[in-house]
Amino acid sequence: MNGSPGSTGSVSSHDAVLVGAGFSGLYMMYRLREELGLDVRGFEAAGGVGGTWYWNRYPGARTDSPYSAYCFSWSEEIAQEWSWSERYPGQQEVLRYLEFVADRYDLRRSFTFDTRVTSARHDEDTNLWTVDTDTGETVTATYLITGVGLLSAPNLPPIRGLDTFQGELVHTARWPAAGVDFAAKRVGLVGTGSTGIQILPSIAERASSVSVFQRTPNYVVPTQNRPLTDAEKADLRARYQDIAKQIRQHPFAMPFTPTGQNALDVDEATRQAVYEEGWRQGGFHFLFETFDDLSVNEDANETACEFIRGKIRAAVRDPEVAELLTPRGYPYGAKRPPAGTGYYETFNRDNVTLIDVSDDAIEEITPTGLRTGTRRFDLDVIIFATGFDASTGAFTRIDIRGRGGRALADKWRDGPVTNLGFSTAGFPNLFMITGPLSPFANIPTCIEETVDWIFDAISYLRENGLTSFEAAERGEQEWTGHVTAIANMITAGKGEAVNTWFAGANIEGKPRAINVYFGGANAYFDTCRAVAAKAYEGFVLS
């Protein structure tokens, strides 16, 4: 290797460049460095490991997958030495977990932090990627591997006057490490997706007032979070491999078992009792352990929707506010199904006001607050919980150029095109961990499966004297078409669902195209294994 991490002199050469030091980057680094013995150079824009959990430090941030699923299963040492404290771990605990993993396997030394990859271009003559960073460093590598995450490129809406606000303006995905002081402050919260639902109760407890700007209400199920018992901790250590196997057999990679019953096959009293138990269990239990047909039958799904609407009416004292908070026109699960703690009850507080901006949109940020079409709001702090440029955003914000100098952003101008989310034609040796058109499911499990697949693919190349790997055009066309067809078949592709980040609708000017796979993580894992077993059918190896 020429040069060293952080050097800015000569161009250093490596076997692989790895972008990102979250769940994806840490596991990929371990496998390539320790098991294949490759020279891998990692870059991370953050000041440390953690990925999503480094940046999303806002109050109330926590997983929506249970502790037994939101973790690695590849390491006996990690499973036995780490112990979770809560049913749904919070941001600080998840970050400590990833720091523990990085230190346990000495992974930090292979990453350069506080360094953002700005461009990457493939040279057909040398079959190398040349990668540039914002610190002025340039490196080359045979393989370019991205672990940039599905939800990592923050979306700050292009509202006029953003730079004029004289108070504090912050996006939840770039939360200041020192925090934000809400005491005696007038706070505006823009966005009521998963993040807004998590952060609102914490803000309301400290701020003098909170104005919540909502475009589309959500179906919010309580997390029912609590500390873990010693018995639960011991059970995970003893059965982590069995639990990991169960998770891989579930469509959303969760430790749940189908119930074998459908909502429309039981009487009303039984249906209500099942929903009540799902509500008591909380989180994704309500979606996955009540009735099996909620994701495929709109009439069945509507029974769950109406149950949740009843819970909203019961929790919120003001009928007008309750009505504004009540979702209609799209199925439960069509948007990312959020879970919260005391979300609806927070609207009973005297210092919390709900503003419907679906018909009275925010038009301008002013020096003293914000203005909708009909009202002005004086604010000290504005928080944007407006989500991400999902799936493709982290890629198109890097100038990635493949064969013939073609930009990846240009290829995906009408929507992402990949084969299995791993690779796209015209970009040799670009491997994407949980890239566009891979499953929307419990992400650590999806990461483990896709890292293992990429590891095996690179091993196969090296064992067979091959130097190039990319999606075949026919392979990526077939997979992209399959992803779209599946989305049109299930409730997640119906009604208001087409106006979600699943289809890029939250980003102005972004093409409407499904960017995640809804055919089931378990089916996806089986497909990936079958493709590999057929010498990577649907890909071009040379």
Secondary structure as the mmCIF struct_conf table of DSSP 4:
data_model
#
loop_
_struct_conf.conf_type_id
_struct_conf.id
_struct_conf.beg_label_comp_id
_struct_conf.beg_label_asym_id
_struct_conf.beg_label_seq_id
_struct_conf.end_label_comp_id
_struct_conf.end_label_asym_id
_struct_conf.end_label_seq_id
BEND BEND1 GLY A 3 GLY A 3
TURN_TY1_P TURN_TY1_P1 PRO A 5 GLY A 6
BEND BEND2 GLY A 9 SER A 10
HELX_LH_PP_P HELX_LH_PP_P1 VAL A 11 VAL A 11
STRN STRN1 SER A 12 VAL A 19
BEND BEND3 GLY A 22 GLY A 22
HELX_RH_AL_P HELX_RH_AL_P1 PHE A 23 TYR A 30
HELX_RH_PI_P HELX_RH_PI_P1 ARG A 31 GLU A 35
BEND BEND4 LEU A 36 LEU A 36
STRN STRN2 VAL A 40 PHE A 43
BEND BEND5 ALA A 45 VAL A 49
TURN_TY1_P TURN_TY1_P2 GLY A 51 GLY A 51
HELX_RH_AL_P HELX_RH_AL_P2 THR A 52 TRP A 55
TURN_TY1_P TURN_TY1_P3 PRO A 59 GLY A 60
STRN STRN3 ARG A 62 ARG A 62
BEND BEND6 ASP A 64 SER A 65
TURN_TY1_P TURN_TY1_P4 TYR A 67 ALA A 69
BEND BEND7 TYR A 70 CYS A 71
BEND BEND8 TRP A 74 TRP A 74
HELX_RH_AL_P HELX_RH_AL_P3 GLU A 76 GLU A 81
STRN STRN4 GLU A 86 GLU A 86
BEND BEND9 ARG A 87 TYR A 88
STRN STRN5 GLY A 90 GLY A 90
HELX_RH_AL_P HELX_RH_AL_P4 GLN A 91 ARG A 104
TURN_TY1_P TURN_TY1_P5 TYR A 105 ASP A 106
HELX_RH_3T_P HELX_RH_3T_P1 ARG A 108 SER A 110
STRN STRN6 PHE A 111 THR A 112
BEND BEND10 ASP A 114 ASP A 114
STRN STRN7 VAL A 117 ASP A 123
TURN_TY1_P TURN_TY1_P6 GLU A 124 ASN A 127
STRN STRN8 LEU A 128 THR A 133
TURN_TY1_P TURN_TY1_P7 ASP A 134 THR A 135
BEND BEND11 GLY A 136 GLY A 136
STRN STRN9 THR A 138 THR A 146
BEND BEND12 LEU A 150 LEU A 151
BEND BEND13 ALA A 153 ALA A 153
STRN STRN10 PRO A 154 PRO A 154
STRN STRN11 ARG A 160 ARG A 160
TURN_TY1_P TURN_TY1_P8 GLY A 161 GLY A 161
HELX_RH_3T_P HELX_RH_3T_P2 LEU A 162 THR A 164
BEND BEND14 GLY A 167 GLY A 167
STRN STRN12 GLU A 168 HIS A 171
HELX_RH_3T_P HELX_RH_3T_P3 THR A 172 ARG A 174
TURN_TY1_P TURN_TY1_P9 ALA A 177 ALA A 178
TURN_TY1_P TURN_TY1_P10 ALA A 183 ALA A 184
STRN STRN13 ARG A 186 VAL A 190
BEND BEND15 GLY A 193 GLY A 193
HELX_RH_AL_P HELX_RH_AL_P5 SER A 194 ARG A 206
BEND BEND16 ALA A 207 SER A 208
STRN STRN14 SER A 209 GLN A 214
BEND BEND17 ARG A 215 THR A 216
STRN STRN15 VAL A 221 PRO A 222
STRN STRN16 PRO A 227 PRO A 227
HELX_LH_PP_P HELX_LH_PP_P2 LEU A 228 THR A 229
HELX_RH_AL_P HELX_RH_AL_P6 ASP A 230 ARG A 248
TURN_TY1_P TURN_TY1_P11 GLN A 249 GLN A 249
BEND BEND18 HIS A 250 HIS A 250
TURN_TY1_P TURN_TY1_P12 PRO A 251 PHE A 252
BEND BEND19 ALA A 253 ALA A 253
BEND BEND20 PRO A 255 PRO A 255
BEND BEND21 GLY A 260 GLY A 260
HELX_RH_3T_P HELX_RH_3T_P4 ALA A 263 ASP A 265
BEND BEND22 VAL A 266 VAL A 266
HELX_RH_AL_P HELX_RH_AL_P7 GLU A 268 GLN A 281
TURN_TY1_P TURN_TY1_P13 GLY A 283 PHE A 284
HELX_RH_AL_P HELX_RH_AL_P8 HIS A 285 PHE A 288
BEND BEND23 GLU A 289 THR A 290
TURN_TY1_P TURN_TY1_P14 ASP A 292 VAL A 296
HELX_RH_AL_P HELX_RH_AL_P9 GLU A 298 ALA A 315
BEND BEND24 ARG A 317 ASP A 318
HELX_RH_AL_P HELX_RH_AL_P10 PRO A 319 LEU A 324
TURN_TY1_P TURN_TY1_P15 LEU A 325 LEU A 325
BEND BEND25 GLY A 329 TYR A 330
TURN_TY1_P TURN_TY1_P16 TYR A 332 GLY A 333
BEND BEND26 ALA A 334 LYS A 335
STRN STRN17 ALA A 339 GLY A 340
BEND BEND27 THR A 341 GLY A 342
HELX_RH_AL_P HELX_RH_AL_P11 TYR A 343 THR A 346
TURN_TY1_P TURN_TY1_P17 PHE A 347 ASN A 348
BEND BEND28 ARG A 349 ARG A 349
TURN_TY1_P TURN_TY1_P18 ASP A 350 ASN A 351
STRN STRN18 VAL A 352 ASP A 356
BEND BEND29 SER A 358 ASP A 360
STRN STRN19 ILE A 362 THR A 366
TURN_TY1_P TURN_TY1_P19 PRO A 367 THR A 368
STRN STRN20 GLY A 369 THR A 372
BEND BEND30 GLY A 373 THR A 374
STRN STRN21 ARG A 376 ASP A 378
BEND BEND31 ASP A 380 ASP A 380
STRN STRN22 VAL A 381 PHE A 384
STRN STRN23 PHE A 388 PHE A 388
TURN_TY1_P TURN_TY1_P20 ALA A 390 THR A 392
HELX_RH_AL_P HELX_RH_AL_P12 GLY A 393 THR A 396
TURN_TY1_P TURN_TY1_P21 ARG A 397 ARG A 397
BEND BEND32 ILE A 398 ILE A 398
STRN STRN24 ASP A 399 ARG A 401
HELX_RH_3T_P HELX_RH_3T_P5 ARG A 403 GLY A 405
STRN STRN25 ALA A 407 ALA A 407
HELX_RH_AL_P HELX_RH_AL_P13 LEU A 408 LYS A 411
TURN_TY1_P TURN_TY1_P22 TRP A 412 ASP A 414
BEND BEND33 GLY A 415 GLY A 415
STRN STRN26 ASN A 419 ASN A 419
TURN_TY1_P TURN_TY1_P23 LEU A 420 PHE A 422
STRN STRN27 SER A 423 SER A 423
TURN_TY1_P TURN_TY1_P24 ALA A 425 GLY A 426
TURN_TY1_P TURN_TY1_P25 PRO A 428 ASN A 429
STRN STRN28 LEU A 430 MET A 432
TURN_TY1_P TURN_TY1_P26 ILE A 433 THR A 434
TURN_TY1_P TURN_TY1_P27 PRO A 436 LEU A 437
BEND BEND34 SER A 438 SER A 438
STRN STRN29 PRO A 439 PRO A 439
BEND BEND35 ALA A 441 ALA A 441
HELX_RH_AL_P HELX_RH_AL_P14 ILE A 443 GLU A 463
TURN_TY1_P TURN_TY1_P28 ASN A 464 GLY A 465
STRN STRN30 PHE A 469 ALA A 471
HELX_RH_AL_P HELX_RH_AL_P15 GLU A 473 MET A 489
BEND BEND36 ILE A 490 ILE A 490
HELX_RH_3T_P HELX_RH_3T_P6 THR A 491 GLY A 493
BEND BEND37 LYS A 494 LYS A 494
HELX_RH_3T_P HELX_RH_3T_P7 GLY A 495 ASN A 499
BEND BEND38 THR A 500 THR A 500
HELX_RH_3T_P HELX_RH_3T_P8 TRP A 501 ALA A 503
TURN_TY1_P TURN_TY1_P29 GLY A 504 ASN A 506
BEND BEND39 ILE A 507 ILE A 507
TURN_TY1_P TURN_TY1_P30 GLU A 508 GLY A 509
BEND BEND40 VAL A 516 VAL A 516
STRN STRN31 TYR A 517 TYR A 517
BEND BEND41 GLY A 519 GLY A 519
HELX_RH_AL_P HELX_RH_AL_P16 ALA A 521 ALA A 533
TURN_TY1_P TURN_TY1_P31 LYS A 534 ALA A 535
BEND BEND42 TYR A 536 TYR A 536
TURN_TY1_P TURN_TY1_P32 GLU A 537 GLY A 538
STRN STRN32 PHE A 539 LEU A 541
#
